[in-house]
Amino acid sequence: MEKNNFSKFYSNKILGKELLIATVLLIIFFSLSSDAFMSWRNISNILRVLSITGVLTLGFSLIMIGGDFDLSIGSLIGLINIVGLILMDKGVNLWLAFLVMILIGVAWELINAMLVVKIKIHAFVASLAMWQIARGIIYWISGGRTIYGDYPEVLTFINQKTGFNNYIYYCCSNNLFIG
């Protein structure tokens, strides 16, 4: 009983402080190592990266709080993006393409939820299967090649002006080839 209470205390109090101290020490170290580290450009870049990671983390946290996890998220992102890019390349309205992308994501996760909740397949197995299915669909749609095309001007704006270019590249191309 005492050991369990000690481990809870250690993990909640001491370990949390150690991580905070390590973070502060790293900030101090990098601030002293480079003049550019504490610049507004670098801080805004770090916050931009963390905001995207934070939103994804919130979604994962909700699943993990429920006691499960979803391995198919990365493939789902790739599938949603390739479908959206193909729709836009075919001349479909940007907002309609975004709506279709959202609906694909919702439907995909509803299927995942049904597999786990109703059919009682373990979340690991269900999400692993959905991951492979998404990879197969991506490969089938793309033929295993990068998708190019004329995309709406707003995507160029997002790419060049907001700094999301690396994330768009990640979602639209790297995800197609990670095995």
C-alpha positions in Angstrom: 0.0 0.0 0.0 2.8 2.4 0.9 4.7 1.6 -2.2 1.7 2.4 -4.4 1.2 5.7 -2.7 4.9 6.5 -3.1 4.8 5.7 -6.8 1.8 7.9 -7.2 3.5 10.8 -5.4 6.7 10.3 -7.3 5.0 10.2 -10.7 2.7 13.1 -10.0 4.9 15.5 -8.0 8.6 14.8 -8.5 8.6 13.6 -12.1 6.5 16.5 -13.2 8.9 18.9 -11.6 11.9 17.2 -13.1 10.4 17.6 -16.6 9.7 21.3 -15.9 13.2 21.8 -14.6 14.7 20.0 -17.7 12.6 22.2 -20.0 13.7 25.4 -18.3 17.3 24.3 -18.4 17.0 23.5 -22.1 15.5 26.9 -22.8 18.3 28.6 -20.9 21.0 26.5 -22.7 19.6 27.2 -26.2 19.1 30.9 -25.4 22.8 31.2 -24.4 23.9 29.1 -27.4 22.2 31.1 -30.1 20.9 34.7 -30.4 18.2 33.5 -32.8 16.6 31.1 -30.3 14.7 33.7 -28.3 13.8 35.7 -31.5 10.2 36.4 -32.3 10.4 34.4 -35.5 11.7 31.3 -33.7 9.2 31.6 -30.8 6.3 32.0 -33.3 7.6 29.0 -35.3 7.7 26.9 -32.1 4.2 27.9 -31.1 2.9 27.2 -34.6 4.4 23.7 -34.6 3.1 23.1 -31.0 -0.4 24.3 -31.9 -0.8 21.7 -34.6 0.8 19.0 -32.4 -1.4 20.1 -29.5 -4.7 19.8 -31.5 -3.6 16.3 -32.6 -2.7 15.5 -29.0 -6.1 16.5 -27.8 -7.8 14.1 -30.2 -5.5 11.3 -29.1 -6.0 12.2 -25.4 -9.8 11.7 -25.7 -9.3 8.3 -27.2 -6.7 7.3 -24.6 -8.8 8.6 -21.7 -11.4 6.2 -22.9 -8.8 3.4 -22.5 -8.0 2.8 -26.2 -5.8 4.1 -28.9 -6.1 4.5 -32.7 -3.2 3.5 -35.0 -5.0 4.4 -38.2 -4.8 8.2 -37.7 -1.7 8.7 -39.9 -3.1 6.7 -42.7 -6.4 8.4 -42.4 -4.7 11.8 -42.7 -3.1 10.6 -45.9 -6.3 9.2 -47.3 -8.3 12.3 -46.5 -5.6 14.5 -48.1 -5.2 12.5 -51.3 -9.0 12.4 -51.8 -9.2 16.1 -51.3 -6.4 16.9 -53.7 -7.9 14.7 -56.4 -11.3 16.3 -55.9 -9.7 19.8 -56.2 -7.8 18.7 -59.2 -11.0 17.6 -60.9 -12.4 21.1 -60.3 -14.7 20.4 -57.3 -15.3 23.5 -55.2 -12.7 23.9 -52.4 -15.4 24.0 -49.6 -17.2 21.0 -51.0 -13.8 19.1 -51.1 -13.2 20.1 -47.5 -16.7 18.9 -46.5 -16.1 15.6 -48.2 -12.7 15.3 -46.4 -14.4 15.9 -43.1 -17.1 13.4 -43.8 -14.5 10.8 -44.8 -12.7 11.3 -41.5 -15.9 11.1 -39.4 -17.2 8.0 -41.3 -13.8 6.3 -40.9 -13.7 6.9 -37.2 -17.3 5.8 -36.8 -16.4 2.5 -38.5 -13.5 2.2 -36.1 -15.8 2.9 -33.2 -18.3 0.4 -34.4 -15.6 -2.3 -34.7 -14.5 -1.7 -31.1 -17.8 -1.0 -29.3 -20.4 -3.1 -31.2 -18.4 -5.9 -32.6 -16.0 -6.0 -29.6 -12.8 -6.2 -31.6 -9.8 -5.0 -29.6 -8.9 -1.4 -30.4 -5.3 -2.4 -31.4 -6.5 -5.0 -33.9 -9.3 -2.8 -35.3 -7.2 0.3 -35.8 -4.3 -1.8 -37.2 -6.7 -3.3 -39.8 -8.1 0.2 -40.6 -4.6 1.5 -40.9 -3.8 -1.1 -43.5 -7.1 -0.6 -45.3 -6.4 3.1 -45.6 -2.9 2.4 -46.9 -4.3 0.1 -49.5 -6.9 2.7 -50.6 -4.2 5.3 -50.8 -2.0 3.1 -52.9 -5.0 2.1 -55.1 -6.0 5.7 -55.7 -2.5 7.1 -56.3 -1.0 4.1 -58.0 1.9 4.5 -55.6 2.9 7.8 -57.1 2.8 11.4 -55.9 -0.3 13.3 -56.9 0.2 16.6 -58.8 -2.3 19.0 -60.1 -3.7 22.6 -60.4 -5.0 23.4 -57.0 -7.0 26.4 -55.8 -5.2 29.6 -55.1 -6.1 29.5 -51.5 -3.9 26.4 -51.0 -1.0 28.4 -52.4 -1.8 31.2 -50.0 -1.9 28.7 -47.1 1.4 27.2 -48.2 3.3 30.4 -48.7 1.9 32.9 -46.3 1.0 31.0 -43.1 4.0 28.7 -42.8 2.0 25.5 -43.0 3.9 24.4 -46.1 5.8 21.7 -44.3 2.6 20.3 -42.8 0.8 20.3 -46.1 3.8 18.5 -47.7 3.8 16.0 -44.8 0.1 15.3 -45.0 -0.1 15.1 -48.8 3.0 13.2 -49.8 5.1 11.7 -47.0 2.1 9.9 -45.6 1.5 8.2 -48.9 4.9 6.4 -48.7 5.5 5.6 -45.1 5.1 1.9 -44.8 
